[in-house]
Amino acid sequence: MLPRALLVIALCSPLLVVAARADDHVPVPGSSLKYPPTVTQDVGGGKLVKMRITGVALRKRLGFSVYAVGSYLDENARAGSAEELLNVEAPKELILTMERDVDGKDMADAFITAIRKNHPGDTFAGEIEKLMGLLKENQAKKGERVLLLSVPNAGLYALHIGHKDVFIPSPAFAKAIWEIFLGKTPVTEEVKRGLVSRL
């Protein structure tokens, strides 16, 4: 299991941002937010992995901006399409930055709906319960971030920064989270295209 403070330390330290010049950052279309082109992340056991951005996108619902998202992949891994990024066995992460306040229950329900588009029935019931516990507990306020880290052969580490975190030891479930954004039925095709726009 990954140490509880692992990503908190990484996200609050210079290790997260390798290229720090503001003009290097990648703007999110339709938002004032920008993401760094590279980040360095501890993926467990003190192993630091430099990741490069694969794309950015803005999630909208009913015409309102909900969150921006930046997608990162181990710089030593290769992916040339959404399908390859979804299936690559390498550290990768999604950083969601809230564009508005969202009730924790509403955010949890949105994730359940998105997962069930690709995995109906009771698939991943236990894993979903763990993730929902993280999302439901606190309101996600504008500017707050939720980080999702996929660690090969280990699982998913999810962190609502400033609140709590959870480790879910299921690589298959980690892939299911990436399917929300890159699968055959993503949240939107626009988000899917955005997250692979810099491959």
LOZATOR-121936 format. One record per residue (C-alpha): x, y, z. Coordinates in pm, whole numbers, plus 50000, padded with zeros to 5 digits. Layout:
XYZ
...
This chain:
500005000050000
501205034949922
502045056950223
499195080050320
501235112050294
502975101949973
501095123349726
500455151649968
504205156349994
504665153649619
501915178249539
503185203949786
506835201849684
508885212849383
509015176349279
505565178749125
506465206348880
509625201048682
509175228248423
507975257448633
507945286548387
504375298648346
504785302447970
505565265147945
502275255248103
499515240247890
496275260647884
492925243347917
490595254947636
487625273347782
489315278148120
491885301148280
493695270648422
497045257748295
498865225348366
502655220148382
504105200548088
505855176148323
505475164548680
507535141248895
505605117249114
506425091949383
504675059849278
505565040049591
508675027749764
510395060749707
510435055449330
510195088949152
508765088848801
508855118548566
505655121548369
504805141948061
501445156947982
499335139047722
496585164947707
494115186747892
490355190847877
487405208348036
484435188348160
481155206748113
477655197048211
474485215248111
476645243347975
478555248748301
482255241348355
482645214448624
486365206348629
489515208248423
491625177148387
495255171248295
496515137048191
500105125348249
502105094548148
505525081148247
507935098348006
509545064747923
506235049547812
504795053047465
501205058447356
499945072647030
496175070747076
493455070847339
493305032847326
497055029547374
497035054347662
494185035247823
495995001847797
499645011247852
501204994348156
502985024348304
502455050048579
499905075948475
497765101348650
494795124148609
494655157248794
491145171648822
490855208248921
487395219849020
485915248848822
482965252349060
481765239449396
480315204549368
478575185549646
480475154149740
477465131649681
476855146849339
480475141049241
480355105249368
477115098549177
478665112648858
481625088948890
479305059148949
477275068048640
480425071648431
481875038448551
478595020248488
478595031548124
481475007448067
480914982948353
477204976748423
475734956348705
477674951149025
481164949848869
483714966449097
481124971049372
483704970149653
486144992749472
483445017949390
482365018749754
485915028049858
486195055649600
482765069049685
483795071250049
486535095249943
484335116549718
481165117749928
482765129250252
483615164850146
482315191049910
484725196349622
485215233949617
486335255549328
490125253649290
490485220949482
492135191249314
491445154249299
494385133049188
494045097949046
497255077949012
497405044348836
500325022748951
500994991748733
500444958548910
499294977149221
496094996849169
494625031349207
495625058449452
493005086049482
493535118049674
491175147049740
493885171849828
493485187150171
490915161450276
491605124050254
492995096750033
492355060349952
494335032049793
492375006149595
494514975349518
492964967149181
494734974448850
491514965148670
489604991948858
492335017448782
491785009848415
488035013848463
488665049248591
490695057448280
487865043248068
485665071148203
487795095348005
489345074147727
487075043947681
484455036047419
481825056047609
483755084947768
482185113447965
482355132847638
484225128147312
485605163447352
487255154147682
488645122347526
490175141647236
491635167847468
493395142847692
495335128147398
495915160647213
499605161947304
500585125747244
